[in-house]
Amino acid sequence: MKLSIQNLSKTYTNGVKALNNLSLEIETGMFGLLGPNGAGKSSLMRTLATLQEADSGTAYLGEIDILKSPKELRKVLGYLPQEFGVYPKITAKQLLDHLAVLKGVSQRKERKELVSYLLQKVNLYEKRNKAVKSFSGGMKQRVGIAQALIGNPKLIIVDEPTAGLDPGERNRFHNLLADVAENVIVILSTHIVEDVKELCQNMAIMNHGELICKGKPQQVIEELNNKVWQKMIQRNELENYTNNYKVISNKMVGGKPLIHVLNDENPGEGFQQVQPTLEDVFFSKINLVQQAN
């Protein structure tokens, strides 16, 4: 199964061009979609989930024309939005049963077996009779994945799934996503770079509605080998370094900015060469494009 997107464009009524002639092919497995706020990630996810229409372009999941046959796509789609709302008093078991009805599982016995299977898969069977609103953030996200798996989907879209999760919940959710992605296409839309590095075989970076980078995480990291340098500077020096060097990122360490600079050779005194990371790739693509504009 392959997801093929060609020349997809979307402009909102306020004039914002959310998708700009975007083309992308995604195979079975986990695909990471990175980008800052406003990059167009959610617009792409909503379009693929048939929640909004594109202005032009095409999108196919196998033989299914997503834009012209949204009902056919919904039959094989699992979707976990960034905000997964639940009814106030409903239990995990009741919620999944209700959503299974909405997805066309009409036989009660079949639904019962399906709900039990899904709750066991996401390790929530023992909590099946507890109100979902009492769950932790990670538990709610696991319920979200369970509902996304109803109907044996071929495409699963998860939008910012680990935002707000503590490290333990994040690791459990990672393991669950990796298990799910063995047989289907899973698109992980996020701004958390580490999630993509740890989970995804392939990735892309979006900004201003366009793809500015795509490939395997390790390959795009290796493109920066021997090109990333770091230096600890004083806070009042930051503007000067930003104006005179290709500063791709800075973060505070011990009260001082630690800058990363992109350069083919040592930029000067005090700089040390460091192994590039996916975070360096992300910031180099985003920040240097913005500086050029």
N, C-alpha and C positions, 0 to 999 in steps of 0.2 A: 504494500500500500504506500502511495506517495501523495503528498500534498503539494500541488503546483500552483503558485501564485504568479500572475503575469500582469505587469503594468497597472497595478491597483492604485487608484487615486480617490481621495475623499477630501472635500472642502466643506467646512461647516458654514452656516448662514452668517456667522460673524466674520467670515473671511479667513479663518485659520485653516491652512492647508495641512491636515492631519496626516495624510498619506500622499506621497508624491511619486507616482509612477514606479511603485515598488514591485520588485520581482524576486521570488525566492522559492526554492524547492526543499522540502523536508521529508526525510525518510523515517521509517519505523525507529523508535528509540526516543531518548530525551533530547529535546532541542531547547537551548537557552536563548532567550531574547532579552538583551540588556539595553538600557537606555535611561537617561535622566527623566525627571518629570517633564511632560510635554513633548516627549520624543515621538509619540505616535503609537506606542506599544498597545495601550488600551484600545485605541481606535482600530488597530489591526485585529486584536483579539475579539472585539465586539462585532467586527465585520465577519470574521470567520465563524463566529458563534451565531450568525444570522440575526443579531440584535439591531443592526443598522445596515443600510444599503450603501454600496460604493457608488461613486459617480461614474467610474469607468474601470476597465480591466477585467480579468477573469480569475477565478479560483476554483480548482478542482481537487476533490478528495477521491482518488481513483477515477471512476467514471462519473462521479456525482458532481454536477455543476452547482457549486455552493450558492452562487448569486441568483441563479434562475430556478433552483429546486431546493429552497430552504427546508421544506418539510422532509425531504429525503435525507438531507444532511443531519437534521435533528434526531433522526432515528438511530444514528451511529455516533452521536456526539455526547461527550461528557464535559461538563463545564463547572468549574469552581471559581466564582468571581472573587474579587478582593474582599468584598463585604458579603459574607455568607450569613444571611439573616435566618432566624428560626422563630417559630411560634413560641410564646412565653412559657407555656406549661407542658408542651408536648415532649414525650420521651424519645430517645434515639430510635427505639423500635417503631413507635408510632409514626415518626417523621419519615423514616425510610419506607415504611409500608405505604404511606400517603403518596410519596414521590414515585414509588413503583406503580401505583394506580395511574398516576398522571402520565407515566411513560408507557402505559399500555399493558402492564402485567395484570390481567383481569382475574386470573384464577387464584383464589385465596391460598390454596396449598402451595402453589408455585411461588407466590409472594412470600409466604412464611419461610420457605426454604431459602429463598434468595436473600431475604433480610438477615436471617441467621448466618448465612455464609458471609455476607458482607461485613457484619458486625465482628465476626471472628477474624476476618482478613485484616481489619483495621484495629484489632485487639481492643474492642469495646463491648464484647458480648456480655461480660460481667456487669457492665454499666447500662445494659439495654433498657432497663426500666427507670432510669434516672432522667430527670428533665434536662434537655440539652442546654438550656440557659445556665445551668449550674456547672457546666463543663469548663475546664481551662481552655485557653486559646488553642493549644495544640490538639486537645480532644475534639473541639469544634471543627478544626481543620480536617481531622481524620473522618469525622462524620461527613464533611464536605466531599472528601475523596470517595467515601462509600456511595454517596448518592450519585457522584459522577460516573461510577462504574455500573450503574443500573443499565441494563440493555446491551451489555457486551460492546461498548463503544469502540470505534476504530480510531477516533481522534479525541484526545482529552486536552482541554485548555485550562491551565491554572494561572491565575493572575495574582502576583505578589503573595504567594501562599505562606511564606515564613515570616512576614512582617509582624513584629510584636511577639514572636515566640521566644521562650527562653532556650538556652543551648541544648538542654536535654530533649525538649519537645521538637526542636529543629532537627536534631539527629534522627529521632524516631520518624519524623515526617519525611526526611530524606530517604531513609530505608524503604518506606512505603512507596514513595514515588519511583524509586529505582526498580522495585519489584513490579510495579504496574507497567513501566515503560518497556519491559522485555518484549511485549507482543503488539503494542499499539504505538501510535504517534502521540507523544506528550509534549506540548509546548509550554515551557515554563517562562512566563513573563515576569521579570523582576528587575530591581535596581541593586540587588545584593550580589556583588561580583562573586563572592565565595560560593554561593549556591550553584552558580553555573560551572565554576571550576570543579566542584566536587561531584556534580551529578551528570553533566551533559557531554555527549559524544561530539555534538556539533553546536554551533552558536552563531549569533549575529548581534551586531550593535546598531541601534537605530538612533537617529537624531533629526529633528525637524522633518519627520515623515519620510526619511530616506534611510536606506541601509548604507552605513559607512564602513562596515567591516563584517566579514563572515568567514567561517572556517572551523577547524577543530581547535579547542582551547589551547592545547600544547603547541600547536603549529603557529598560532598568532602570537603566542608568548615568545617563541624562538625567533620570530622576526625582529625582536628588540634586543637579541643577545649582543652584548658588548656596546650597547648604546644608552644604557641608563646609568646615571651618576647621581649620587646624593651628597648633601652637605647640610650641616647644622649652621644656621645663621641667626643673627639678631632680628628681632621683630621689625625694627626700623629699617632693615636692609631689604625687606621682602619686595617692596615696590621696585627698587633698583634692579634686583635679580630678575624679577618678572619682565621688566622692560628690556633686559639685555641678554637673557637666555631663554631657551625653549623649556620653561618650567611647566611640567605636566601635572604636578601635584605638590601640595604642601600640607603638612599636618603638624600639630603641636606635640612636641615630645619634651617633657620636663620644662614646659613654659617657653620653649623656643621652637621656631619653625624648622622642620626637617623637609628640605625641598628635594624633589626628584627632577632631574634635567635630562632631556633627550639630546644626545650629541654623539657623533661618530668617533670622537676622540676626547681625551680629558679636557673638560671646559676650563680648568684652571686650578689654582692652589686651593687645597682643602677639600676637593671633590674626591669621592671614592666610588669606584665602579661596583654596582650591585647586580645580582641576578634579577632579571625582569619578572614581574608577576602579571596576572591577568588584570589586576587593578591598574598597573602601569599602562597596559594596552588600552583599557577603558578610558583613562584620563588623557592619554596621548591623543586618542581619536576625537574625544569630545572637546577638550580644552584647546588643542592646536587648531581645530577647525573653527572654533569660535573666535580665536585670536586672529585667524586669517580673514574672517568676515568683519 
